[in-house]
Amino acid sequence: MQKNLAEPLFPERAITFAMARRILLHNMQKDIDMPTCFIGPPGVGKTALVEDVCGDLKAHLCVIPLSCYDASELKGIPRVLPLEELRKLYPDQVKENNSGFVTYYAHNFEFPATNDPDLWVFFFDEFNTVPPSTQVPIFQATQKRCITGSYRFPKQNRIVLAGNRPKDSEAVQPIPSPIISRVNLHELTFDYKEWLQWGGHIHPGIRSFISNNPERLCYFTKEMVEAVQPYATPRTWDYANTVLKGYTDTQLAHMEPKGEPWSQLLHHLSGTIGYENVTFRDHSQRTLLHYLQDAAREELQETGPILGKIRSWAQVFEGCPEKPRLLIILKHLPELDPAQAAVFLKRLTAVAPEMVTQALKEQPALAKNITSLAGLKETLVQLK
């Protein structure tokens, strides 16, 4: 198997979303105000991280995807103006000179007004996928909070940079050392438990697949990158979830591996997460489509056997312990054979014993139903 390029360059240094969020909030405090830079694989959540923090701070966000700009669009088109004319607009900036003329760069209309009193976060994305000529204004922005002197940031501002790593794409440029030494730089990596906790809206079949194959949350190889093929990232799994909205549970439940619906869905999902990830077989010899099919069948079996549903719920819970899902599992345990129910209860308590204890304390009727079964009662005694 080829190496997963999504793995962090330095695992002991890489940070996940939750840690990155705390660091970014800390760096944005008034007394610190340190430019922050995140690098990491595509789709790992760099933009979402900045948006989330801006929401907490109630700050305005100015997103500047640098791959969509050239240097002149950032710096502005130069114009030669009479010194006195420009001094009327910028009395504190325009200095006397012998010529009586100055060069003025009309700044990008997307930038906020300099005298805006609110907090603005300037997010320069994909900064190391652009040529050095476009990186120069970014260096100036991190140092002087201005671009070419003509545009100055609002007084309340913070700066965040984001980019990919050299192994993520051939288009990535080396990060200039003057920028590295002037920002708080971190490698952002993925964490499947954090993603499952965030992705409550994600199709249960996808969630179950990721719970059992966490390395597939962000997976791409050198061959995929060089062949310009889609691959799996937290972002593209969200896209895959959108694809699945076009398929009903009935369609998913009745697919046959060699049938046309199965083939169509396989290629449809391959366009977002890559053929290699859709066809990957795990230790149980199941592919993603098998997980989707199982989830759909369990959803349709509302009045049928509950064992399959509990098995699926337990797999997801083990990957990402969440109280609402725990309560659903506990509620249905008495419907199983006592020996089977005891096995599932032991699995739940092994993952989150305090959560199980607290849930049963808060739900006395539920606890009574469970303790009525001998095998479950013994497990609960051991838990106490």
KARA-V954062 format. One record per backbone hydrogen bond with DSSP energy under -0.5 kcal/mol. NH is the residue of the N-H (numbers start at 0). CO is the residue of the C=O. If there is no record, write none. Layout:
[[NH	CO] [NH	CO]]
This chain:
[[4	2] [4	219] [5	219] [6	3] [12	9] [13	9] [14	186] [19	15] [20	16] [21	17] [22	18] [23	19] [24	20] [25	21] [26	22] [27	23] [28	25] [31	28] [32	28] [33	26] [35	158] [36	183] [37	160] [38	185] [39	162] [43	40] [48	44] [49	45] [50	46] [51	47] [52	48] [53	49] [54	50] [55	51] [56	52] [57	53] [58	53] [59	118] [61	59] [61	120] [62	60] [63	122] [64	62] [65	63] [65	124] [67	64] [68	65] [72	69] [73	69] [74	70] [75	71] [76	105] [78	103] [80	78] [80	101] [82	99] [85	81] [86	82] [87	83] [88	84] [88	85] [89	85] [92	89] [93	89] [94	92] [101	80] [103	78] [103	101] [105	76] [105	103] [110	107] [115	112] [119	155] [120	59] [121	119] [121	157] [122	61] [122	120] [123	121] [123	159] [124	63] [124	122] [125	161] [126	123] [126	161] [128	125] [129	126] [133	130] [134	130] [135	131] [137	133] [138	134] [139	135] [140	136] [141	137] [142	138] [143	139] [144	139] [144	140] [145	139] [146	150] [149	146] [150	146] [151	149] [152	144] [154	113] [156	154] [157	119] [159	121] [160	35] [161	123] [162	37] [167	164] [168	164] [168	165] [171	168] [172	127] [178	175] [179	175] [180	176] [181	178] [182	179] [183	34] [184	182] [185	36] [187	38] [187	185] [188	14] [194	190] [195	191] [196	192] [197	193] [198	194] [199	197] [201	198] [205	202] [206	202] [207	203] [208	204] [209	205] [210	206] [211	207] [212	208] [215	212] [216	213] [217	214] [218	231] [224	220] [225	221] [226	222] [227	224] [228	223] [231	218] [234	42] [236	232] [237	233] [238	234] [239	235] [240	236] [241	237] [242	238] [243	239] [244	240] [244	241] [245	242] [246	243] [251	247] [252	248] [253	249] [254	251] [258	255] [262	258] [263	259] [264	260] [265	261] [266	262] [267	263] [268	264] [269	265] [270	266] [270	267] [271	268] [272	268] [273	268] [273	269] [277	273] [278	274] [281	285] [284	281] [287	277] [288	277] [290	286] [291	287] [292	288] [293	289] [294	290] [295	291] [296	292] [297	293] [298	294] [299	295] [300	296] [301	299] [309	305] [310	306] [311	307] [312	308] [313	309] [314	310] [315	311] [316	312] [317	313] [318	314] [319	315] [325	321] [326	322] [327	323] [328	324] [329	325] [330	326] [331	327] [331	328] [332	328] [333	329] [334	331] [335	332] [340	336] [341	337] [342	338] [343	339] [344	340] [345	341] [346	342] [347	343] [348	344] [349	345] [350	346] [351	347] [352	348] [355	351] [356	352] [357	353] [358	354] [359	355] [360	356] [361	357] [362	358] [366	362] [367	363] [368	364] [369	365] [370	366] [371	367] [372	369] [373	371] [376	372] [377	373] [378	374] [379	375] [380	376] [381	377] [382	378] [383	379]]
